[in-house]
């Protein structure tokens, strides 16, 4: 999603990005995300500078938390498209939410790409959990800067090895490689889960019944 935002929504004249990210390792605070941001600066050259701040865990008064508070979680939703309408109608002012419906083209195999097709180190050279802030500068093409407080000294770590010759297409100036898609289609569910859904669909409407009947299964 961030890659799509940078190329399709953010003004191309914007050259620096400062963002707040969730501190959960399973979401944004992980080595794949760190390498992705570094790649955006040093390989795609979309940005010159990135700063990431990881707030103390918990609910905040930041925009995402405020927006989630507007969602009526008591409305009936049986299939994914129902949630699209719930999100769209959750706010009127200053404008309705702009809901982007995603498909397989949004998901790319970034982790495997960094581990096998680039010069990035496979293991993060610093502990990610204590990190409070992280910076990536265009001037330092192998480094990531980080610190474990919001006002302490910055440290740096090498995340990219020395450049080596790798197999692949010869890239022209301003060209870069993107990872392959993670999925070529819908991911099949297990036969057991499919059977459970067939039992539960009797409580749903006709559209939902058809949706669950058409789910791919192993």
Residue pairs with C-beta under 8 A, 6 or more apart in sequence:
1 102
1 106
2 36
3 36
3 40
3 108
4 100
4 106
6 17
6 40
6 46
6 47
7 46
10 17
14 47
15 47
15 48
15 49
16 47
16 48
16 49
16 50
16 51
17 47
17 49
17 50
17 51
18 50
18 51
18 52
18 53
19 50
19 51
19 52
19 53
20 52
20 53
20 54
20 55
20 62
21 27
21 28
21 29
21 33
21 52
21 53
21 54
22 28
22 29
22 54
23 29
23 54
23 55
23 56
23 57
24 57
25 128
25 129
28 52
29 54
29 128
29 129
29 131
30 128
31 123
31 124
31 128
32 110
32 111
32 114
34 124
34 128
34 134
34 144
34 159
35 110
35 114
35 118
35 120
35 159
36 110
36 114
37 50
37 52
37 134
37 136
38 120
38 136
38 144
38 159
38 160
39 114
39 118
39 120
40 46
40 47
40 50
41 47
41 48
41 49
41 50
41 136
41 137
41 138
42 136
42 138
42 141
42 160
43 176
43 177
44 176
45 174
45 176
47 138
48 137
48 138
49 135
49 136
49 137
49 138
50 134
50 135
50 136
51 133
51 134
51 135
51 136
52 133
52 134
52 135
53 132
53 133
53 150
54 131
54 132
54 133
54 134
55 62
59 65
67 91
67 97
70 90
70 91
71 86
71 87
71 90
72 86
72 90
75 86
76 82
77 83
77 86
78 204
78 205
78 207
78 208
78 211
79 207
79 208
79 211
84 99
84 101
87 97
87 99
88 96
88 97
88 99
89 96
90 97
91 97
104 181
104 182
104 183
104 184
104 185
105 181
107 181
107 182
107 183
108 178
108 179
108 180
108 181
108 182
109 179
109 180
109 181
109 182
110 179
112 179
113 179
113 180
114 120
114 122
115 122
117 166
117 168
117 177
117 179
118 160
118 166
119 160
119 161
119 162
119 163
119 164
119 166
120 159
120 160
120 161
121 158
121 159
121 160
121 161
124 159
125 157
125 158
125 159
126 146
126 155
126 157
130 148
131 146
131 147
131 148
132 147
132 148
132 149
132 150
133 146
133 147
133 150
134 144
134 145
134 146
135 144
135 145
135 146
135 154
136 144
136 145
137 143
137 145
140 156
141 160
142 158
142 159
142 160
142 161
143 156
143 157
143 158
143 159
144 156
144 157
144 159
145 154
145 155
145 156
146 154
146 155
146 156
146 157
147 153
147 154
147 155
168 177
169 177
171 177
185 216
186 215
186 216
187 216
188 216
188 217
188 218
189 197
189 215
189 216
189 217
189 218
190 217
190 218
191 217
191 218
193 217
194 215
194 217
197 212
197 215
198 212
198 213
201 208
201 209
201 212
201 213
204 212
